[in-house]
Amino acid sequence: MFRRRKLRRRLELVQAETELPALLDCPVTEELCSAMMDIGRILDGASAAQRTCWWLRHGEGYSLQEDSGVALPKIHATPDELSSGKWAIAKWGALAIIDSARGASEQTRQAIQAISTPVTTTRFRHTGWREIDGSPVYLHAGGAIGQSDSSVEVELDGTFKKYRIENDPAMTTQEALRRTLSVRGVVPLPVTMLMLAAIGRAPLQSLRHLAALIWAYGKTGSLKTTLWAWVQAHFGDFDLEHLPAAFQSTANSIENRLHTVKDAVLVIDDFAPESSNSYDPMRRAALRIVQSYANRSSRGRMTASLNARPDRPPRALAVVTAEEPLESHESRVARLILMKHERESVNLALLTKLQSEQHLLPVTTWRYIEWLRQRYEGLPQLLAEKHRIHLAKFAATEHLRTPVAMAELMVGLDMLIEFAVDVCVLSQTEGNNYLDSATEVFQAMALGQSARVREADPVRRFFEVLDSLLAQGELALSDNLGDGLGTGGRIEEIGWRDESRVYLVPDATYRAVVSALRSSGEAYPLRKRALAERMRDHGLLLDTDGSRCTGRKSLGGSRKHVWIMNIAIVEEAEPTTEGTEMRANLPEK
């Protein structure tokens, strides 16, 4: 036999008739629930993607006791949960009991609201800049730089908790900044300037988005991850073994991290695909992230009711560490800032010293953000002016995305150096020398980047593969314009040639090149029509028929639409003057 004992823990909600005249018609002393409860704080979500209102039971310092003297833990409940009758048992289990009588749950909720005097607190779930009551603050896992009261909370989960920027009042700004600038001499000048530019540029992302992703690559053991973990450590408790993202995660997860981490560096570690195939899952994820980052848009999603979910655009300054550069067509290559790392160029002794002091690096970021905060109102105009000045230094670069990206990096470095001059870590002359050196470095990087973009041009790639197939004897050109093409043997004929020109059958030529690329695991980005229009724009097609990209020629006993080109474009023969000029119209290597 079990003996049941009903637990009676009383809560006197009202002591006198006059306490709740607007709420109740008569004095109430009723057993509604088994514990004392009130609303300590109302937490408003900072975005539409979050729940709009959170209720926190029993405020700070409030001792909630049962009759047994056991303290109940604080809980969160939304208005919808509070309106239901199951929130108490769902949150506390058997520790708190609401009477089962009809209406007791609603009366409990009503009484709790009546006796509460909650303080409204805004809760954010991202890092970076926000304006609160007209003043800019910088959010991180430890709170908000520029906000001293408790009206703002930052709730970050998992890895995001490491984005905690700690200040050390005992450390001077000069000491902290010198520690950051001491990376010069540890690594080559291009790597130094790129790392410092990333540190200075990251807190400005929401003001001016850097639409190019830093791609740091090198063979295993080149210390690329070690160096960028040092950069990441400026924004929290990070090290080589604890970085905020990796390519082992899904593309959706990385997109979410890029959105949550705002105005800070986010290192995405370990791009090491299993194969060179363009359809490798890691390669496809990387291409999607590059596209999303450059366009500042996330993948659109719908709810079950077919309403659009809130957009989650990338807001971090992203850095990828990889064993190889990302190979793709020109548009995506132009969205990367490539930096090769080599172990032999790193001063290992000085690097060890940097790593030993890595936990102190967030002090630099704290002081830099405080310095930016004092200038926040005029920052958009200042950054735009600096970008205009630096962009002019890269005007000679061919691809439009490249000079814009390099100028944005220069803006970040310019602001960091201006901070160093302002706090007397560098003299004005030393600051100018830094910027002059960085300009030369980024100009050289821009030229190298433009060369890579040209190499990734789909037209150039098409003719590279076509030349290779012809040289290997897998494809051939017929010398007799009156004969039909042989397609049944081991060697497929894709057109005709005479002394100065070639006449390519569009379908056969395109199919042969694309099939060869696909067999090697490479996807070709252009359809046949788009390729033909590009070739015409490059001036490679001759005798085109009006708006068509083909010309008509009597070949193989009938008139055919073919691509007509100078023979020097597809064969390494002695070119004519016209052929040399035509070949020059291909994007240069």
Residue pairs with C-beta under 8 A, 6 or more apart in sequence:
7 34
7 67
7 97
8 31
8 34
8 67
9 34
9 35
9 66
9 67
9 68
9 97
10 31
10 34
10 67
11 31
11 32
11 33
11 34
11 35
11 36
11 37
12 29
13 28
13 29
13 30
13 32
13 111
13 114
13 115
14 20
14 24
14 27
14 28
14 29
14 111
16 27
17 26
17 27
20 28
20 114
23 110
23 114
30 107
31 99
32 98
32 99
32 104
32 107
32 108
32 111
33 88
33 96
33 97
33 98
33 99
33 104
33 108
34 66
34 67
34 96
34 97
34 98
35 64
35 65
35 66
35 72
35 95
35 96
36 58
36 64
36 65
37 57
37 58
37 64
37 96
37 112
38 57
38 58
38 59
38 62
38 112
38 115
38 116
38 117
38 118
39 55
39 56
39 57
39 59
39 112
39 113
39 116
39 118
40 56
40 57
40 58
40 59
40 60
40 62
40 74
40 116
40 118
40 119
41 56
41 59
41 60
41 118
41 119
41 120
41 121
42 53
42 54
42 55
42 56
42 118
42 119
42 120
42 121
43 53
43 54
43 55
43 56
43 76
43 121
43 122
43 123
43 153
44 52
44 53
44 54
44 120
44 121
44 122
44 123
45 51
45 52
45 53
45 54
45 123
45 125
46 122
46 123
46 124
46 125
46 126
46 130
47 125
47 310
48 310
49 309
49 310
49 312
50 123
50 125
51 78
53 78
53 79
54 76
54 77
54 78
54 123
55 76
55 77
55 78
55 79
55 82
55 118
56 74
56 75
56 76
56 118
57 64
57 72
57 74
57 75
57 76
57 77
58 64
58 72
58 74
59 118
59 119
63 71
64 71
64 72
65 71
65 72
66 72
66 95
66 96
70 95
72 92
72 95
72 96
73 92
75 91
75 92
77 87
77 91
81 87
81 90
82 109
82 112
83 106
83 109
84 105
85 98
85 105
88 96
88 97
88 98
89 96
89 98
98 104
98 105
98 108
99 108
119 150
119 151
120 151
121 150
121 151
121 152
121 153
122 132
122 151
122 152
122 153
123 152
123 153
123 154
123 155
124 130
124 139
124 152
124 153
124 154
124 155
125 154
125 155
125 156
125 260
126 139
126 156
126 259
126 260
126 261
126 262
126 315
127 138
127 139
127 140
127 141
127 154
127 156
127 160
127 163
127 235
127 260
127 261
127 262
127 263
127 264
128 138
128 139
128 203
128 205
128 206
128 261
128 262
128 263
128 264
128 315
129 136
129 137
129 138
129 139
129 203
129 206
129 207
129 262
129 263
129 376
130 136
130 137
130 139
130 144
131 137
132 144
132 147
132 151
132 152
135 146
135 147
136 146
136 373
136 376
137 144
137 145
137 146
137 147
137 152
137 373
138 144
138 145
138 146
138 165
138 203
138 263
138 369
138 373
139 145
139 152
139 154
139 262
140 154
140 163
140 164
140 165
140 235
140 236
140 264
141 154
141 156
141 160
141 161
141 162
141 163
141 164
141 236
142 154
142 164
142 165
142 166
143 152
143 153
143 154
144 152
144 154
145 165
145 366
145 369
145 370
145 373
146 370
146 373
156 163
156 260
159 242
159 244
159 245
159 257
160 244
160 257
160 260
160 261
162 236
162 237
162 238
162 242
162 244
163 235
163 236
163 244
163 261
163 264
164 236
164 237
164 362
165 235
165 236
165 362
165 365
165 366
165 369
166 362
166 363
166 366
167 362
167 363
167 366
167 367
168 176
168 360
168 363
171 360
171 363
173 367
173 423
173 425
174 423
174 424
174 425
176 360
176 361
176 363
176 364
176 367
177 364
177 367
177 368
177 419
177 420
177 423
177 425
178 425
179 357
179 360
179 361
179 364
180 196
180 199
180 234
180 361
180 364
181 196
181 420
181 425
181 426
182 350
182 354
183 192
183 195
183 196
183 230
183 354
184 192
184 196
185 192
185 347
185 350
186 192
186 346
186 347
186 350
186 351
186 354
187 195
187 227
187 345
187 346
187 347
187 351
188 345
189 437
189 441
190 339
190 441
190 444
190 445
191 227
191 339
191 341
191 345
193 413
193 437
193 438
193 441
193 442
194 214
194 337
194 339
194 409
194 445
195 227
195 228
195 230
195 231
196 413
196 416
197 409
197 410
197 412
197 413
197 416
197 438
198 214
198 231
198 265
198 317
198 319
198 409
198 412
199 231
199 234
199 265
199 364
199 365
199 412
199 416
200 368
200 412
200 413
200 414
200 415
200 416
200 417
200 419
201 210
201 317
201 408
201 409
201 411
201 412
201 413
201 415
202 235
202 263
202 264
202 265
202 316
202 317
202 412
203 263
203 264
203 365
203 368
203 369
203 372
204 263
204 372
204 379
204 383
204 411
204 412
204 415
205 262
205 263
205 315
205 316
205 317
206 262
206 263
206 315
207 379
207 380
207 383
208 380
208 383
208 384
208 387
208 408
208 411
209 296
210 317
210 405
210 408
210 409
210 412
211 293
211 294
211 295
211 296
211 335
211 401
211 404
211 405
211 408
212 294
212 334
212 335
212 336
212 337
212 401
212 404
212 405
212 408
213 289
213 290
213 293
213 294
213 318
213 319
213 320
213 335
213 336
213 337
214 317
214 318
214 319
214 320
214 336
214 337
214 339
215 320
215 322
215 325
215 326
215 336
215 337
215 338
215 339
216 224
216 227
216 228
216 319
216 320
216 321
216 322
216 339
216 341
217 224
217 271
217 321
217 322
217 323
217 324
217 325
217 338
217 339
217 340
217 341
218 224
218 323
218 340
218 341
218 342
218 343
219 323
220 323
221 343
222 341
222 342
222 343
223 341
223 343
223 346
223 351
224 321
224 341
225 240
225 243
225 267
225 269
225 270
225 321
226 240
226 351
226 355
227 341
227 346
227 351
228 267
228 319
228 321
229 238
229 239
229 240
229 243
229 267
230 354
230 355
230 358
230 361
231 265
231 267
231 319
232 238
232 243
232 244
232 265
232 266
232 267
232 319
233 239
233 358
233 359
233 361
233 362
234 265
234 361
234 362
234 364
234 365
235 264
235 265
235 362
235 365
236 264
236 362
237 359
238 244
238 267
239 358
243 267
243 269
244 257
244 261
244 266
244 267
245 253
245 254
245 257
245 266
245 267
245 268
245 269
246 268
246 269
246 270
247 254
247 268
247 269
247 270
247 271
247 272
247 282
247 285
247 286
248 270
249 257
250 285
251 284
251 285
251 288
251 289
252 299
254 268
254 285
254 289
255 289
255 292
255 298
255 299
255 312
255 314
256 312
257 266
257 316
258 266
258 289
258 292
258 293
258 314
258 315
258 316
258 318
259 298
259 312
259 313
259 314
259 315
259 316
261 315
261 316
262 315
262 316
263 315
263 316
264 316
264 317
265 316
265 317
265 319
266 316
266 317
266 318
266 319
267 319
267 320
267 321
268 289
268 318
268 319
268 320
268 321
269 321
270 321
270 322
271 282
271 286
271 320
271 321
271 322
271 323
271 324
271 326
272 282
272 322
272 323
273 280
273 281
273 282
273 283
274 280
274 282
275 521
276 520
276 521
276 522
277 283
277 521
277 522
278 284
278 521
278 522
278 523
279 521
279 523
280 521
283 326
286 320
286 326
287 326
287 328
287 332
288 299
289 318
290 326
290 328
290 332
290 335
290 336
291 332
291 335
292 298
292 299
292 313
292 314
293 314
293 318
293 335
294 332
294 335
296 313
296 314
297 311
297 313
298 311
298 312
298 313
298 314
300 308
300 309
300 311
301 308
301 309
302 308
302 309
303 309
325 336
325 338
325 452
326 332
326 333
326 336
327 333
327 456
327 522
328 456
328 525
329 456
329 457
329 458
329 525
330 399
330 453
330 454
330 456
330 457
330 458
332 456
333 452
333 453
333 456
334 399
334 401
334 402
334 449
334 453
335 401
336 449
337 405
337 406
337 409
337 445
337 449
338 445
338 448
338 449
338 452
339 445
367 423
368 416
368 419
371 419
371 422
371 423
372 379
372 415
375 382
383 411
383 415
386 410
386 411
386 414
386 415
387 407
387 408
387 411
390 406
390 407
390 410
390 411
390 414
390 439
391 403
391 404
391 407
393 407
393 410
393 439
393 443
394 402
394 403
394 406
394 407
394 442
394 443
394 446
395 403
397 403
397 406
397 446
397 447
397 449
397 450
398 450
398 453
398 454
399 449
399 450
399 453
402 446
402 449
402 450
402 453
403 446
406 442
406 443
406 445
406 446
409 442
410 435
410 438
410 439
410 442
413 434
413 435
413 438
414 435
417 426
417 431
417 434
417 435
418 431
420 426
420 431
421 427
421 428
421 430
421 431
426 434
451 588
451 589
454 460
454 587
454 588
454 589
455 587
455 589
457 587
458 524
458 525
458 526
458 531
458 534
459 531
459 534
459 535
459 538
459 540
459 586
459 587
460 586
460 587
460 589
461 524
462 513
462 524
462 526
462 531
463 569
463 570
463 586
465 513
465 516
465 517
466 475
466 509
466 512
466 513
466 570
467 570
467 571
467 572
468 516
469 475
469 512
469 513
469 516
470 476
470 477
470 570
470 571
471 572
473 491
474 491
474 492
474 512
474 516
475 491
475 492
475 493
475 494
475 512
476 486
476 491
476 492
476 493
476 494
477 493
477 494
477 495
477 496
477 497
477 502
477 570
477 571
478 485
478 486
478 493
478 495
478 496
478 497
479 496
479 497
480 496
481 496
481 498
481 503
481 554
481 555
481 556
482 555
482 556
482 557
483 556
484 556
484 557
485 493
485 494
485 495
485 496
485 505
485 508
485 556
486 492
486 493
487 493
487 508
492 508
492 512
494 504
494 505
494 508
494 509
494 512
495 502
495 503
495 504
495 505
495 508
495 509
495 562
495 563
496 502
496 503
496 555
496 556
497 503
497 567
497 571
498 567
499 567
500 566
500 567
500 576
500 578
500 579
501 542
501 564
501 565
501 566
501 567
502 564
502 565
502 566
502 567
502 569
502 570
502 571
503 553
503 555
503 560
503 562
503 563
503 564
504 562
504 563
504 565
504 570
505 560
505 562
506 528
506 532
506 550
506 561
506 562
506 563
507 528
509 563
510 528
510 531
513 524
514 524
517 523
517 524
518 524
526 534
529 549
532 541
532 549
532 550
532 563
533 549
535 541
535 549
535 563
536 544
536 549
538 585
538 586
538 587
539 582
539 585
540 565
540 569
540 582
540 585
540 586
541 549
541 550
541 551
541 563
541 564
541 565
542 551
542 564
542 565
542 566
543 551
543 553
543 564
544 550
544 551
544 564
545 551
545 552
545 561
548 561
549 563
550 561
550 562
550 563
550 564
551 561
551 562
551 563
551 564
552 559
552 560
552 561
552 562
553 559
553 560
553 562
553 564
554 560
555 562
565 582
566 575
566 576
566 578
566 579
566 582
566 583
567 573
567 575
567 579
568 575
568 576
568 579
568 580
568 582
568 583
569 579
569 582
569 583
569 586
575 583
